[in-house]
Amino acid sequence: MIRLYKALIVLIFMYASGHMGYTFFNKDAVTPEEKMWFFSGGLALLLMGFINILHFILRIPLTRNICFITNLAMLLFMIILCFIIPEPQVIVLDFILATILITAWKHAVTVNKRSSYEVNLPGLQL
């Protein structure tokens, strides 16, 4: 389960960097506003990836809750986007987001069974 979660986080980062990089080659986005909106989609995925990394490393209730809310919000948004833009990459991203939501939940359940939510990081008291 841990390997799957790591792989999904890497896929999210790949999608994010690809989305942001494609902004500069996208011929459909003509105006600067369209390019900024397209780039912001990549930024949202990038931030989602970082939130999942925090949840994976810290293993505390706050990051778990933020991670679940973020993953669920992104999944719901992408499901709606799938009806507006029915392209293969959007459908694949929907599948990835659904899988990462389930995997993050299972990771939290597994961590909760194994230990308490204690974090020992230098300079960080939780």
C-alpha positions as CSV (number, residue, x, y, z in Angstrom):
1,M,0.0,0.0,0.0
2,I,2.9,2.4,0.8
3,R,4.5,1.8,-2.6
4,L,1.1,2.5,-4.4
5,Y,0.6,5.7,-2.4
6,K,4.2,6.9,-3.3
7,A,3.6,6.0,-7.0
8,L,0.3,7.9,-7.0
9,I,2.0,11.0,-5.5
10,V,4.7,10.8,-8.2
11,L,1.9,10.5,-10.9
12,I,0.2,13.6,-9.5
13,F,3.5,15.5,-9.7
14,M,4.0,14.3,-13.2
15,Y,0.6,15.5,-14.2
16,A,1.2,18.8,-12.5
17,S,4.5,19.5,-14.2
18,G,3.1,18.4,-17.5
19,H,0.1,20.6,-17.1
20,M,2.2,23.6,-16.2
21,G,4.8,22.9,-18.9
22,Y,2.1,22.4,-21.6
23,T,0.8,25.9,-20.9
24,F,3.6,27.4,-23.0
25,F,2.8,25.1,-26.0
26,N,-1.0,25.1,-25.8
27,K,-2.3,26.7,-29.0
28,D,-5.9,26.7,-27.8
29,A,-5.1,29.1,-24.9
30,V,-4.6,32.3,-26.9
31,T,-5.0,35.1,-24.3
32,P,-2.8,35.5,-21.2
33,E,-5.9,34.9,-19.0
34,E,-6.5,31.5,-20.6
35,K,-2.9,30.6,-20.2
36,M,-2.9,31.6,-16.5
37,W,-6.1,29.5,-15.9
38,F,-4.5,26.5,-17.5
39,F,-1.3,27.0,-15.5
40,S,-3.3,27.3,-12.3
41,G,-4.7,23.9,-12.8
42,G,-1.2,22.5,-12.7
43,L,-0.4,24.5,-9.6
44,A,-3.5,23.0,-7.9
45,L,-2.3,19.5,-8.7
46,L,1.2,20.4,-7.5
47,L,-0.2,21.6,-4.1
48,M,-2.3,18.5,-3.8
49,G,0.8,16.4,-4.3
50,F,2.6,18.3,-1.5
51,I,-0.4,17.9,0.8
52,N,-0.3,14.1,0.2
53,I,3.4,14.1,1.0
54,L,2.7,15.9,4.3
55,H,0.0,13.3,5.1
56,F,2.4,10.5,4.2
57,I,5.2,11.8,6.4
58,L,3.6,13.5,9.3
59,R,0.8,11.1,10.1
60,I,-1.2,13.5,12.3
61,P,-5.0,14.1,12.2
62,L,-4.6,17.7,10.9
63,T,-2.7,16.6,7.7
64,R,-5.0,13.6,7.3
65,N,-8.1,15.8,7.4
66,I,-6.7,18.4,5.0
67,C,-5.5,15.6,2.7
68,F,-8.9,14.0,2.6
69,I,-10.7,17.3,1.9
70,T,-8.2,18.3,-0.8
71,N,-8.3,14.9,-2.5
72,L,-12.2,14.7,-2.4
73,A,-12.5,18.3,-3.7
74,M,-10.1,17.7,-6.5
75,L,-11.9,14.4,-7.4
76,L,-15.3,16.0,-7.5
77,F,-14.0,18.9,-9.6
78,M,-12.3,16.5,-12.0
79,I,-15.5,14.4,-12.3
80,I,-17.4,17.5,-13.4
81,L,-14.6,18.5,-15.7
82,C,-14.8,15.0,-17.3
83,F,-18.2,15.9,-18.6
84,I,-17.1,19.2,-19.9
85,I,-13.8,18.0,-21.4
86,P,-14.2,14.2,-22.2
87,E,-10.6,13.6,-23.1
88,P,-8.5,10.5,-22.2
89,Q,-6.0,12.4,-19.9
90,V,-8.9,13.8,-17.9
91,I,-10.5,10.4,-17.4
92,V,-7.1,8.9,-16.4
93,L,-6.6,11.7,-13.9
94,D,-10.0,11.0,-12.5
95,F,-9.0,7.3,-11.9
96,I,-5.7,8.4,-10.3
97,L,-7.5,10.9,-8.0
98,A,-10.1,8.3,-6.9
99,T,-7.3,5.8,-6.2
100,I,-5.2,8.3,-4.3
101,L,-8.3,9.2,-2.1
102,I,-8.8,5.5,-1.3
103,T,-5.1,4.9,-0.7
104,A,-4.6,7.9,1.5
105,W,-7.6,6.7,3.6
106,K,-6.2,3.2,3.9
107,H,-2.7,4.6,4.8
108,A,-4.3,6.6,7.6
109,V,-6.2,3.6,8.9
110,T,-3.0,1.5,8.8
111,V,-0.9,4.2,10.6
112,N,-3.6,4.6,13.2
113,K,-3.6,0.9,14.0
114,R,0.2,0.8,14.3
115,S,1.0,3.8,16.4
116,S,-0.2,7.0,17.9
117,Y,0.1,10.2,16.0
118,E,3.5,11.2,17.5
119,V,5.9,13.1,15.3
120,N,9.5,13.7,16.2
121,L,10.9,16.2,13.8
122,P,13.6,18.7,14.7
123,G,12.2,22.1,15.6
124,L,8.6,20.9,15.2
125,Q,6.6,20.1,18.4
126,L,3.2,18.5,17.6
